[in-house]
Amino acid sequence: MTTQQQIPRHTLRAAVANGRMNRRAWLVTGALVVFQIINFADKAVLGLVADSAIRDLGLTAGQFGFIGSAFFFLFAIAAVAVGFLAGKVPTRWIILTMGISWAVLQFPMLFGGGAAVLLVTRILLGAAEGPATPISLQHVHGWFAPKDRGLPSSMVAIGSTLGPIIAAPVLAWIIAHPELGWRWAFGFLGILGLVWSLCWLLVGRDGPYSHTVHKRGQAPAESSGGGNAAAGAAAAGGTEGGRDSIADRADLLKIVPIRRVLGSRMFLVAVLAGAGCFWAQGFLTTWSPKYLASVVALSPEMIGLVSTFPWLLGAAALLVLGCASRFLMRRGVTVRWALGALFGAALLCSGACFLVLPHVGGAAAVVFVTLGAGLAMIYPLAPTAVAFCVCSRQRAAVMATLTGLASLGGVIAPAMVGMLMDRAGYIPAPKGVPETAEMAARLGEGMDLAFWMIGIYLVLVGLASVVLLNPDRTAARLQEKFAFNG
């Protein structure tokens, strides 16, 4: 039986056993933060080039919105498929494959691709980026004990908000530069992706809590010493009546049928809430710059700056909520209240801000776009919470399936907004012709209706999340009725 005294000093296992993670865990976390930065910069680039691309490629608002939605056509399928694959393949190799794919798919637009090429590359890029968030979370969870996963998970999630923050000013400068232009925005991201992939090849490793490590018989140090029987008893016992936190036993859970997890009301609520988050992301990455240009009447330079505000707020919200969840779980608060309720409350506030947005303009519109969309950037808290109800081998599959289904909100948002703009009578101005005040007003009319719809939706799913996003109760029921040894 392995004890802490038998573990060689100055090794990673010793660091885990003593509760002090070494630098490798945080180095991997930092690399995944950058990975997520590139991931969301790839999404944001389409919105930043919207005006130039629409004019140069001769697209209507509806057509451009369709291209924005196309990013999510294969997103869900790829997320689910790769999530199940991650139960058998080390996630570091999956992450490397994604990084290289993202980079390669940026170059066709740099070399003169038209509307059809833009459509195809966005579809393929969506497939390559679909598994990014669940696989990143699965990988970082392999480096930290259950009660400590809230903060590193939030840090990885913050990378998704930092992407547009960092990329928007840089890409706006590239787009406005007369010797570069909007096509080089894609080229820059391709080069950046190749550099990151090389770095990951050197530093990416699987952590001591990874399911691939468990397969080799190297159980996490904090779990060793109890034997399989004790582990099974602890996993099955625990969350009786939902009073105890599943975080105390998350790495001792047995395998359960995936269909039972996917059929739980907690999972359904997480999917519906996640769809609202993806709607906000879809709006930000496709239509927000156009809204700021036409309705708020900002200059191109100011658009590059203001476009970062929702992502900055999202990063701050994720950091605060991540620290809060870590603080609460370390003091015995259940995952339901430490993660699920905080997630739902933030969505409630986001929905309220979207409901206010149609009634304000100018600087106030910037404030409420920032608050509404920024508070909806907390989606990664949902899969992090849901992951507590299954064993490490099944987490990637469950989180990926959740992400894939929730991403339908991202499919709906760009096309929905573009359709509502078309129905309001908006017609994009030809290349070289400034947009009229009448067309700007019609654009705003279509977007205001979209804000009403998403505002009501987010309020409802926020309330449902507070009440029903309860991994502690779900884990207890699954372990009691359906657990088996895998």
Secondary structure, DSSP 8 states (H G I E B T S, - for coil): ---GGGS-TTSHHHHHHTT---HHHHHHHHHHHHHHHHHHHHHHHHHHTHHHHHHHHT--HHHHHHHHHHTTTTHHHHHHHHHHHTTTS-HHHHHHHHHHHHHHTTHHHHTT--HHHHHHHHHHHHHHHTTHHHHHHHHHHTTS-GGG-HHHHHHHHHHHHHHHHHHHHHHHHHHH-TTT-THHHHHHHHHHHHHHHHHHHHH----TTSHHHHHTT---TTTTTSHHHHHHHHHHHS-GGG-S-GGGTGGG--B--HHHHHTSHHHHHHHHHHHHHHHHHHHHHHTHHHHHHHTS---HHHHHHHTTHHHHHHHHHHHHHHHHHHHHHHTT--HIIIIIHHHHHHHHHHHHHHHHGGG--HHHHHHHHHHHHHHGGGTTHHHHHHGGGS-HHHHHHHHHHHHHHHTHHHHHHHHHHHHHHHHTT-----TT----HHHHHHHHHHHHHHHHHHHHHHHHHHHHHHHH--HHHHHHHHHHHH-B--
